Amino acid sequence: MKKLFYKDSTWAIILLLPNILGFIMFTLWPVVASFFLSFTEWDLLQPIKFVGLKNYIDLFQDETFIKVFWNTIYFTVASVPLGIVFSLMLAIALNQGLRGIKFYRAAYFLPVISSMVAVAVIWQWIYNPEYGVLNFILSLVGIEGPSWLTSTTWAMPAVIITSIWKGVGFNMLLFLAGLQAIPEHYYEAADIDGATWFNKFWNITLPLLSPTTFFVTVMAVINSFQVFDSVYLMTQGGPARSTSVMVHYIYENAFQFFRMGYASAMSYVLFFVIAIITLIQFWRQKKDSIY
């Protein structure tokens, strides 16, 4: 027992055990249980009924599911590139040796740690068609602003803008770390050769930032497919499901309609979509890597 007490492996197991048990109970078991439930019908009250592939077949015949799937694609295609571009631009601007630069870095990161509830309330005020600041600014240049969150055309762009604003600080921080890891002598050599700012950005900064850009892109795509809180708090998926996304529809089926099996099947479809897109990204990164 004394030899066992002094073994590193014994203490490693003891210290890791709470985390392992938590992972099994709150992550692994729900994943396995939801996979089983995806082949059943269950409303939390009646006994579980095995239905095979019926839920998966019904999914692709469900017009609402198809609509929310394309809404999710729309959100991803719009928010990911814009968020990455804005984050990179901010990181480059905040990588300068200006006075008070630490304050600006903290200010741009502040939305990331802010509650989504508070962010949603603030942006609902901004988007208010009658006394919101956004429509007021548009009116100053002769543009009549729309009813942002109640318009089937503008509700999704409004949610996208809010989501980008909320998350841009985190990606900015990652890009900033990547920029500061680039050796300065590359830029000094480029200055000697007479390279312009754009030449240095295109031929030095972007290539050497590719690992950071890859990580940011993968995480941004995964997070965009899992967007829920901004949609739920700002629009409840409306109007006319123009902002309803996959996770919101999963939530509705599970906890409002009590279709647990159907919601579980939808969750696994979402999982496979994210997994396939992520694998494609890794394959492209490996193929196009400059290292």
C-alpha positions as CSV (number, residue, x, y, z in Angstrom):
1,M,0.0,0.0,0.0
2,K,2.9,2.3,0.8
3,K,4.4,1.7,-2.7
4,L,1.0,2.3,-4.3
5,F,0.6,5.6,-2.3
6,Y,3.9,7.0,-3.6
7,K,3.2,6.1,-7.3
8,D,2.6,9.1,-9.6
9,S,0.0,7.0,-11.6
10,T,-2.0,6.5,-8.4
11,W,-2.3,10.2,-7.7
12,A,-2.9,11.0,-11.4
13,I,-5.9,8.6,-11.3
14,I,-7.2,10.1,-8.0
15,L,-6.9,13.7,-9.2
16,L,-8.4,13.0,-12.7
17,L,-11.3,10.8,-11.3
18,P,-13.7,13.7,-10.5
19,N,-13.2,15.1,-14.0
20,I,-13.6,11.7,-15.7
21,L,-16.7,11.0,-13.7
22,G,-18.2,14.4,-14.6
23,F,-17.4,13.8,-18.3
24,I,-19.0,10.3,-18.2
25,M,-22.1,11.5,-16.4
26,F,-22.7,14.9,-18.0
27,T,-21.2,14.5,-21.5
28,L,-20.6,10.9,-22.6
29,W,-23.8,9.4,-21.2
30,P,-26.1,12.1,-22.7
31,V,-24.4,11.6,-26.1
32,V,-25.0,7.9,-26.0
33,A,-28.6,8.2,-24.7
34,S,-29.5,10.8,-27.3
35,F,-28.2,8.5,-30.0
36,F,-30.5,5.8,-28.8
37,L,-33.4,8.2,-28.4
38,S,-33.0,9.3,-32.0
39,F,-34.5,5.9,-33.1
40,T,-37.5,6.3,-30.7
41,E,-40.6,8.3,-30.0
42,W,-40.7,9.7,-26.5
43,D,-42.7,12.6,-24.9
44,L,-41.2,12.2,-21.4
45,L,-44.6,10.8,-20.1
46,Q,-45.4,7.7,-22.3
47,P,-43.1,4.7,-22.5
48,I,-40.3,4.9,-25.1
49,K,-41.3,3.5,-28.5
50,F,-38.7,2.2,-30.9
51,V,-39.4,3.5,-34.5
52,G,-36.1,2.8,-36.3
53,L,-35.1,5.4,-38.9
54,K,-38.5,7.1,-39.0
55,N,-37.3,10.3,-37.3
56,Y,-34.4,10.7,-39.8
57,I,-36.8,10.1,-42.7
58,D,-39.3,12.5,-41.4
59,L,-36.6,15.2,-40.9
60,F,-35.9,15.5,-44.6
61,Q,-39.7,15.7,-45.3
62,D,-40.1,18.4,-42.7
63,E,-40.3,21.8,-44.5
64,T,-39.6,23.6,-41.3
65,F,-36.4,21.6,-40.7
66,I,-35.3,22.4,-44.3
67,K,-36.0,26.1,-43.7
68,V,-34.1,26.3,-40.5
69,F,-31.2,24.3,-42.0
70,W,-30.8,26.9,-44.8
71,N,-31.2,29.7,-42.2
72,T,-28.3,28.1,-40.3
73,I,-26.2,28.0,-43.6
74,Y,-27.1,31.6,-44.2
75,F,-26.0,32.6,-40.7
76,T,-22.7,30.8,-41.1
77,V,-21.9,32.0,-44.6
78,A,-22.6,35.6,-43.6
79,S,-21.2,35.7,-40.1
80,V,-18.0,33.7,-40.3
81,P,-16.2,35.6,-43.1
82,L,-17.3,39.0,-41.9
83,G,-16.3,38.2,-38.3
84,I,-12.9,36.9,-39.3
85,V,-12.2,40.0,-41.5
86,F,-13.3,42.5,-38.8
87,S,-11.3,40.6,-36.2
88,L,-8.1,40.6,-38.3
89,M,-8.6,44.3,-39.1
90,L,-9.0,45.1,-35.4
91,A,-6.0,43.0,-34.4
92,I,-3.8,44.8,-36.9
93,A,-5.0,48.2,-35.7
94,L,-4.4,47.2,-32.1
95,N,-1.0,45.7,-32.8
96,Q,0.4,49.2,-33.0
97,G,2.5,50.9,-30.3
98,L,-0.1,53.6,-29.6
99,R,-0.8,55.4,-26.3
100,G,-3.6,53.7,-24.4
101,I,-3.6,50.7,-26.6
102,K,-4.3,48.3,-23.6
103,F,-7.5,50.2,-22.9
104,Y,-8.7,49.7,-26.5
105,R,-7.8,46.0,-26.4
106,A,-9.8,45.6,-23.2
107,A,-12.7,47.6,-24.6
108,Y,-13.0,45.5,-27.7
109,F,-12.8,42.3,-25.7
110,L,-15.5,43.4,-23.2
111,P,-18.5,42.2,-25.3
112,V,-17.1,38.7,-25.2
113,I,-17.4,38.4,-21.4
114,S,-20.7,40.3,-21.3
115,S,-23.9,38.4,-20.7
116,M,-25.8,37.6,-23.9
117,V,-29.0,38.7,-22.1
118,A,-27.6,42.2,-21.6
119,V,-26.2,42.3,-25.1
120,A,-29.6,41.2,-26.6
121,V,-31.4,43.9,-24.6
122,I,-29.0,46.6,-25.7
123,W,-29.2,45.6,-29.4
124,Q,-33.0,45.4,-29.2
125,W,-33.0,49.1,-28.1
126,I,-30.6,49.9,-30.9
127,Y,-32.8,48.2,-33.5
128,N,-36.1,49.7,-32.2
129,P,-37.8,51.1,-35.2
130,E,-39.3,54.1,-33.4
131,Y,-36.6,55.4,-31.0
132,G,-33.6,53.1,-31.8
133,V,-30.2,54.9,-32.4
134,L,-29.6,52.9,-35.6
135,N,-32.7,54.2,-37.4
136,F,-32.0,57.7,-36.0
137,I,-28.6,57.7,-37.6
138,L,-30.0,56.4,-40.9
139,S,-32.6,59.2,-40.8
140,L,-29.8,61.8,-40.6
141,V,-28.7,60.7,-44.1
142,G,-32.3,60.5,-45.5
143,I,-32.7,56.7,-45.1
144,E,-35.9,55.3,-43.5
145,G,-34.8,52.4,-41.4
146,P,-36.7,49.2,-41.4
147,S,-38.4,47.4,-38.5
148,W,-35.2,45.3,-38.0
149,L,-36.4,42.5,-35.7
150,T,-39.9,42.1,-37.1
151,S,-38.9,42.1,-40.8
152,T,-38.5,38.8,-42.5
153,T,-35.8,40.4,-44.6
154,W,-33.8,42.3,-42.0
155,A,-34.2,40.1,-38.8
156,M,-31.5,37.7,-39.7
157,P,-28.9,40.4,-40.7
158,A,-29.7,42.1,-37.4
159,V,-29.0,38.9,-35.5
160,I,-25.8,38.3,-37.5
161,I,-24.5,41.9,-36.7
162,T,-25.2,41.3,-33.0
163,S,-23.4,38.0,-33.0
164,I,-20.4,39.4,-34.9
165,W,-20.2,42.3,-32.4
166,K,-20.4,39.9,-29.5
167,G,-17.7,37.5,-30.7
168,V,-15.3,39.7,-32.6
169,G,-13.1,40.5,-29.5
170,F,-12.2,36.9,-28.9
171,N,-11.0,36.3,-32.5
172,M,-9.2,39.6,-32.4
173,L,-7.3,38.4,-29.3
174,L,-6.2,35.2,-31.2
175,F,-5.1,37.2,-34.2
176,L,-3.3,39.6,-32.0
177,A,-1.3,36.8,-30.4
178,G,-0.6,35.4,-33.9
179,L,0.6,38.8,-35.1
180,Q,2.9,39.3,-32.2
181,A,4.5,35.9,-32.8
182,I,5.7,36.8,-36.3
183,P,9.4,37.7,-36.1
184,E,10.1,41.4,-36.8
185,H,13.1,40.7,-39.1
186,Y,10.8,39.5,-41.9
187,Y,9.3,43.0,-42.0
188,E,12.7,44.6,-41.7
189,A,14.0,42.6,-44.7
190,A,10.9,43.6,-46.7
191,D,11.5,47.3,-45.9
192,I,15.0,47.0,-47.2
193,D,13.6,45.5,-50.4
194,G,11.1,48.5,-50.7
195,A,8.0,46.5,-50.1
196,T,4.7,48.4,-49.6
197,W,2.4,47.9,-46.6
198,F,0.1,45.7,-48.8
199,N,3.0,43.6,-50.0
200,K,4.1,42.9,-46.5
201,F,0.5,42.1,-45.4
202,W,-0.1,39.8,-48.4
203,N,3.2,38.0,-48.5
204,I,4.3,37.9,-44.8
205,T,1.4,38.6,-42.4
206,L,-1.3,36.4,-44.0
207,P,0.9,33.4,-44.8
208,L,2.4,33.3,-41.3
209,L,-1.0,33.8,-39.7
210,S,-2.4,30.8,-41.5
211,P,-2.4,28.5,-38.5
212,T,-4.2,31.1,-36.4
213,T,-6.7,31.8,-39.3
214,F,-7.3,28.1,-39.6
215,F,-8.1,27.7,-35.9
216,V,-10.3,30.8,-35.8
217,T,-12.2,29.6,-38.9
218,V,-12.8,26.1,-37.6
219,M,-14.1,27.4,-34.2
220,A,-16.2,30.2,-35.9
221,V,-17.9,27.7,-38.2
222,I,-18.6,25.3,-35.3
223,N,-20.0,28.1,-33.1
224,S,-22.1,29.5,-36.0
225,F,-23.8,26.2,-36.5
226,Q,-24.6,26.0,-32.8
227,V,-26.0,29.6,-32.5
228,F,-29.0,29.7,-30.2
229,D,-28.9,32.4,-27.5
230,S,-28.9,35.5,-29.7
231,V,-31.8,34.0,-31.8
232,Y,-33.8,32.9,-28.7
233,L,-33.4,36.2,-26.9
234,M,-33.9,38.7,-29.8
235,T,-36.4,37.1,-32.1
236,Q,-37.6,33.7,-30.7
237,G,-36.9,32.4,-34.3
238,G,-39.4,34.8,-35.9
239,P,-40.8,36.5,-37.8
240,A,-42.2,33.5,-39.8
241,R,-39.2,31.5,-38.8
242,S,-36.9,33.7,-40.8
243,T,-34.3,33.6,-38.0
244,S,-35.0,30.1,-36.6
245,V,-31.8,28.0,-36.8
246,M,-31.2,24.3,-36.1
247,V,-30.4,24.5,-32.4
248,H,-33.4,26.7,-31.8
249,Y,-35.6,24.1,-33.6
250,I,-34.0,21.3,-31.6
251,Y,-34.8,23.2,-28.4
252,E,-38.5,23.7,-29.5
253,N,-39.0,20.1,-30.4
254,A,-37.4,18.8,-27.2
255,F,-38.7,21.2,-24.6
256,Q,-41.8,22.8,-26.0
257,F,-43.3,20.0,-28.2
258,F,-41.7,17.2,-26.1
259,R,-40.6,15.2,-29.2
260,M,-37.4,14.0,-27.6
261,G,-36.7,11.3,-30.3
262,Y,-37.2,13.8,-33.2
263,A,-35.0,16.4,-31.4
264,S,-32.3,13.8,-30.8
265,A,-32.3,12.8,-34.5
266,M,-32.0,16.4,-35.5
267,S,-29.1,16.8,-33.1
268,Y,-27.2,14.0,-34.8
269,V,-27.8,15.4,-38.2
270,L,-26.3,18.7,-36.9
271,F,-23.4,16.8,-35.4
272,F,-22.6,15.1,-38.7
273,V,-22.9,18.3,-40.7
274,I,-20.4,20.0,-38.4
275,A,-18.1,17.0,-38.4
276,I,-18.1,16.8,-42.2
277,I,-17.4,20.5,-42.6
278,T,-14.6,20.4,-40.0
279,L,-13.0,17.4,-41.7
280,I,-13.1,19.2,-45.0
281,Q,-11.4,22.3,-43.4
282,F,-8.6,20.1,-42.0
283,W,-8.1,18.4,-45.3
284,R,-7.9,21.8,-47.1
285,Q,-5.5,23.1,-44.5
286,K,-3.2,20.1,-44.9
287,K,-3.3,20.4,-48.7
288,D,-2.7,24.1,-48.8
289,S,-0.3,24.4,-45.8
290,I,2.7,26.6,-46.5
291,Y,4.8,24.7,-43.9
